[in-house]
Amino acid sequence: MSEFILARQNGRTIPKEDRIFGISNRAKAAIAEKGRDKVVNGTIGALLDDEGGLVVLQSVDEVFRQLEPNDYAEYAPIGGTAPFREAVKKAAFGDHVPEGFIEAVATPGGTGSLRNVISNYSEPGDSVLTSDWHWAPYGTIAGEIGRKVAVFEMFTKDREFNVGSFRAKCSELLAVQNSLVIILNTPAHNPTGYSLTLEDWDAVIDVLKDEAAGGKAIALLVDAAYIDFAGDEEEYRRFIPKLSALPENVLSIVAYSLSKTFTLYGARCGAMICVAKTPEIAAEFRRVCEYSSRGSWSNTARIAQVILSRIYSDSELLEKVNAERKKYRDMLAARGRAFGEAAAECGLEIVPYDAGFFVSVPCDDPDAVSRRLEEQDVFLVPLAKGIRVSVASIPESACRRIPPMIKAAL
Ligand SMILES: Cc1ncc(COP(=O)(O)O)c(C=O)c1O
């Protein structure tokens, strides 16, 4: 039976309030009442400075301020402007351009790429495979278009990437579906901060080669939303050429986002970039994804496309942007390290963390733990298997202070 008055349920469970925004609002109210230094708001998925202000790259803002009206007022082509489509391939791949036929389609953030991949490379009713620790909107995006999310266990008991579980789930789903979409969010995974190692990647590629032998279509979506906040940009792109080893019936697609990399969260821009074995598969990718864009958001906002194209047409400007980002990435890395050290000192177990915006703490009753922490003005996000701490949104001092509090709350 539907819980709605006039709206249709359509198989979805729609909460009255977005959980994360609810906690975040309580955190903001606590800050207003007691002061910023008394409250830890570790719920926000954006990089904040130590004073709680949104980090905006000044070098990107300067480009923004030089725009002419036509740069933002005019419609962009459905698949993105030609300079953007070239620039975004450079931004996504850096020096690690994979072999194959590459096409880029502009999307409103990485979110748009996720939606278009699921709608074009799976069938209604299918399950899309991702890890048990994952960004909750994967389920929302899949559910909106009549798909579900199935999960493999991300880690073994020895805290390594669980290739065995990945293999088992791929086989299980391919036995009952005509095709399979797989989402791997790496590097600097949300919510754990894990980055697949090059060895993990070799193992993933081996599994996919084996699974593809049955001839079914597989789409591997690499959600690279945090790739430029993982560590050295080139080092963290070394896995990309490995995608070229996949056979014809496995299409890899990188979901690249300008939200974090260029601090353009609200400008809603990203791209889905395929690495295909044949020109026909690449052309089909562009055709079906542009069609889906037309039928959902139409075209992507032009403004961020122009900004990215400008940055990539001026090597000095690009260097300036990269240098500025590095400063903030180092700040983020110091916070992650501080949290890890404080956790080790007090014996708090965390999920394997490499880099990025979030650290996760496994626990049995995340809601109860988060409630207990809220009573002490520490606001974190309860997930299915633990608690997520956004080190991106709290200062290093808080990263050192809260692990013993979490330990006590457990
Ligand atoms: C794991 C993950 N993927 C994708 C995104 C997409 O963000 P956007 O649509 O702003 O690019 C986010 C944003 O928080 C994310 O955490």
The ligand as an ORCA input file, in Angstrom:
! r2SCAN-3c Opt
* xyz 0 1
  C      30.969      8.706     -4.469
  C      30.417      9.865     -5.187
  N      30.170      9.743     -6.482
  C      29.665     10.739     -7.191
  C      29.384     11.943     -6.609
  C      28.792     12.948     -7.527
  O      28.875     14.240     -7.262
  P      28.533     15.288     -8.398
  O      27.261     14.872     -9.036
  O      28.454     16.583     -7.695
  O      29.685     15.223     -9.352
  C      29.615     12.136     -5.239
  C      29.298     13.392     -4.557
  O      29.272     13.543     -3.396
  C      30.150     11.059     -4.522
  O      30.395     11.158     -3.218
*
